[in-house]
Amino acid sequence: MKALVYHGPGKKAFEDHPKPVITESTDAIVRIVKTTICGTDLHILKGDLPSCQPGRILGHEGIGVIDQVGPAVTTFKPGDKVLISCVSACGKCDYCRRQMYSHCTTGGWILGNTIDGTQAEFVRIPHADTSLYPILDGADEEALVMLSDILPTGFECGVLNGKVQPGNIVAIVGSGPIGLAALLTAQFFSPAEIIMVDLDDNRLETAKRFGATRTVNSADGKAAEAVMKLTGGRGVDTAIEAVGIPATFELCEKIIAPGGTIANVGVHGVKVDLHLENLWDRNITITTRLVDTVSTPMLLNVVAAHKIDPKLLITHRFKFADILKAYETFGHAADTRALKVIIEA
């Protein structure tokens, strides 16, 4: 089969690779129908995640059709169409029983990280019964790809961890796909203001269309002053960091109001300074999280009811044979105006 393979920092190739086989009784082999590229894949390609070793097939998002199942799989059968969760969960270990599926002792975020992922014609899914979701006939497949990772990530790591409440003032630093996913789902809780911060005016215009009440371009280095001015000098109740670089986290530290919450979503590959000399007396909370996908069933219902349209995040579409072109487009988003790309078999 063909697959997108990581060969070390800055190196990737679209090449032939053996088709996966069932190795555990709880496995399923899924034929990929649609997948996408995540910002985390770009972090891997930069060498930010040493857990992902050269030779790994990348990707942890997608929908597909069951090709084979192990003898212990009871929920799915060959021919079933499924949504692939970015997090694999056994459902039995201590972490899974606490709904911390991202820390499953035999799963978690392993796809495209420590085992081969979804940017291939076929993928092996461990713990299939508890790591896949059935897709109903007539469902919008492209919209559902956004539920593999970015929508639950923006919601759980940003909105829920950020304790967004009705009437709050929220700032989301980073108007890329994850930041926009947080923007879409923050509106479930009716905050009074959602301020989007980014370097890219095009993405800020997109944020306005998605429901942002205010936008701040941070290119001049004065974003903190701008946000403080918009909030009358008070700061924001929730600051969601959705980029994963030191400057954006430190911006969140500068704009958080007393009693507020900084919710980190971004993947950080280098150290970030925590300015406790400024924050020690401000009653703030700082949260970190890897998506657990506990919200996926709820989000599936919300999307099916047309209460939210994650398909808005898709800007480009490619055939699987053109996956290198898709990476080029996604990796140069400032020039191509890419948000999420769909890669179709």
ChimeraX attribute file (.defattr): number of C-alpha atoms within 10 A of each C-alpha:
attribute: neighborCount
match mode: 1-to-1
recipient: residues
	/A:1	11
	/A:2	16
	/A:3	27
	/A:4	26
	/A:5	24
	/A:6	22
	/A:7	16
	/A:8	17
	/A:9	17
	/A:10	11
	/A:11	12
	/A:12	19
	/A:13	14
	/A:14	18
	/A:15	11
	/A:16	12
	/A:17	15
	/A:18	9
	/A:19	14
	/A:20	16
	/A:21	15
	/A:22	16
	/A:23	11
	/A:24	14
	/A:25	14
	/A:26	19
	/A:27	22
	/A:28	31
	/A:29	23
	/A:30	28
	/A:31	22
	/A:32	27
	/A:33	20
	/A:34	25
	/A:35	28
	/A:36	28
	/A:37	24
	/A:38	22
	/A:39	20
	/A:40	20
	/A:41	21
	/A:42	16
	/A:43	16
	/A:44	22
	/A:45	20
	/A:46	14
	/A:47	17
	/A:48	17
	/A:49	17
	/A:50	13
	/A:51	11
	/A:52	24
	/A:53	18
	/A:54	15
	/A:55	16
	/A:56	21
	/A:57	28
	/A:58	28
	/A:59	26
	/A:60	29
	/A:61	28
	/A:62	30
	/A:63	30
	/A:64	27
	/A:65	20
	/A:66	21
	/A:67	18
	/A:68	19
	/A:69	25
	/A:70	20
	/A:71	12
	/A:72	14
	/A:73	17
	/A:74	11
	/A:75	13
	/A:76	19
	/A:77	15
	/A:78	13
	/A:79	13
	/A:80	16
	/A:81	24
	/A:82	24
	/A:83	25
	/A:84	29
	/A:85	27
	/A:86	29
	/A:87	26
	/A:88	28
	/A:89	30
	/A:90	21
	/A:91	20
	/A:92	14
	/A:93	17
	/A:94	13
	/A:95	17
	/A:96	19
	/A:97	12
	/A:98	12
	/A:99	16
	/A:100	20
	/A:101	28
	/A:102	22
	/A:103	21
	/A:104	24
	/A:105	14
	/A:106	16
	/A:107	22
	/A:108	23
	/A:109	22
	/A:110	22
	/A:111	28
	/A:112	25
	/A:113	21
	/A:114	17
	/A:115	20
	/A:116	25
	/A:117	25
	/A:118	31
	/A:119	28
	/A:120	28
	/A:121	22
	/A:122	25
	/A:123	29
	/A:124	24
	/A:125	28
	/A:126	26
	/A:127	22
	/A:128	27
	/A:129	21
	/A:130	17
	/A:131	24
	/A:132	25
	/A:133	21
	/A:134	14
	/A:135	18
	/A:136	12
	/A:137	8
	/A:138	7
	/A:139	12
	/A:140	14
	/A:141	20
	/A:142	23
	/A:143	20
	/A:144	26
	/A:145	26
	/A:146	27
	/A:147	26
	/A:148	25
	/A:149	24
	/A:150	26
	/A:151	27
	/A:152	28
	/A:153	27
	/A:154	27
	/A:155	27
	/A:156	25
	/A:157	26
	/A:158	34
	/A:159	29
	/A:160	17
	/A:161	22
	/A:162	27
	/A:163	19
	/A:164	23
	/A:165	19
	/A:166	13
	/A:167	12
	/A:168	18
	/A:169	21
	/A:170	30
	/A:171	29
	/A:172	30
	/A:173	27
	/A:174	24
	/A:175	27
	/A:176	23
	/A:177	23
	/A:178	30
	/A:179	29
	/A:180	29
	/A:181	26
	/A:182	27
	/A:183	29
	/A:184	21
	/A:185	21
	/A:186	25
	/A:187	20
	/A:188	15
	/A:189	15
	/A:190	15
	/A:191	16
	/A:192	13
	/A:193	20
	/A:194	25
	/A:195	24
	/A:196	29
	/A:197	30
	/A:198	23
	/A:199	18
	/A:200	19
	/A:201	17
	/A:202	13
	/A:203	25
	/A:204	24
	/A:205	14
	/A:206	17
	/A:207	25
	/A:208	17
	/A:209	11
	/A:210	17
	/A:211	17
	/A:212	22
	/A:213	14
	/A:214	16
	/A:215	24
	/A:216	21
	/A:217	17
	/A:218	20
	/A:219	12
	/A:220	7
	/A:221	12
	/A:222	12
	/A:223	21
	/A:224	20
	/A:225	15
	/A:226	17
	/A:227	25
	/A:228	17
	/A:229	12
	/A:230	17
	/A:231	16
	/A:232	8
	/A:233	13
	/A:234	14
	/A:235	24
	/A:236	28
	/A:237	24
	/A:238	30
	/A:239	32
	/A:240	31
	/A:241	29
	/A:242	28
	/A:243	24
	/A:244	21
	/A:245	16
	/A:246	15
	/A:247	13
	/A:248	23
	/A:249	25
	/A:250	16
	/A:251	21
	/A:252	24
	/A:253	23
	/A:254	20
	/A:255	25
	/A:256	27
	/A:257	24
	/A:258	16
	/A:259	13
	/A:260	24
	/A:261	25
	/A:262	27
	/A:263	27
	/A:264	26
	/A:265	29
	/A:266	27
	/A:267	17
	/A:268	17
	/A:269	16
	/A:270	9
	/A:271	8
	/A:272	14
	/A:273	10
	/A:274	12
	/A:275	11
	/A:276	10
	/A:277	7
	/A:278	10
	/A:279	16
	/A:280	9
	/A:281	10
	/A:282	13
	/A:283	11
	/A:284	18
	/A:285	17
	/A:286	13
	/A:287	15
	/A:288	14
	/A:289	16
	/A:290	19
	/A:291	26
	/A:292	26
	/A:293	29
	/A:294	15
	/A:295	15
	/A:296	20
	/A:297	12
	/A:298	12
	/A:299	20
	/A:300	19
	/A:301	12
	/A:302	13
	/A:303	18
	/A:304	17
	/A:305	10
	/A:306	10
	/A:307	11
	/A:308	18
	/A:309	17
	/A:310	21
	/A:311	16
	/A:312	17
	/A:313	22
	/A:314	18
	/A:315	14
	/A:316	16
	/A:317	16
	/A:318	18
	/A:319	13
	/A:320	25
	/A:321	15
	/A:322	13
	/A:323	24
	/A:324	15
	/A:325	13
	/A:326	22
	/A:327	18
	/A:328	11
	/A:329	19
	/A:330	24
	/A:331	17
	/A:332	11
	/A:333	16
	/A:334	15
	/A:335	10
	/A:336	13
	/A:337	15
	/A:338	20
	/A:339	24
	/A:340	27
	/A:341	22
	/A:342	23
	/A:343	23
	/A:344	20
	/A:345	15
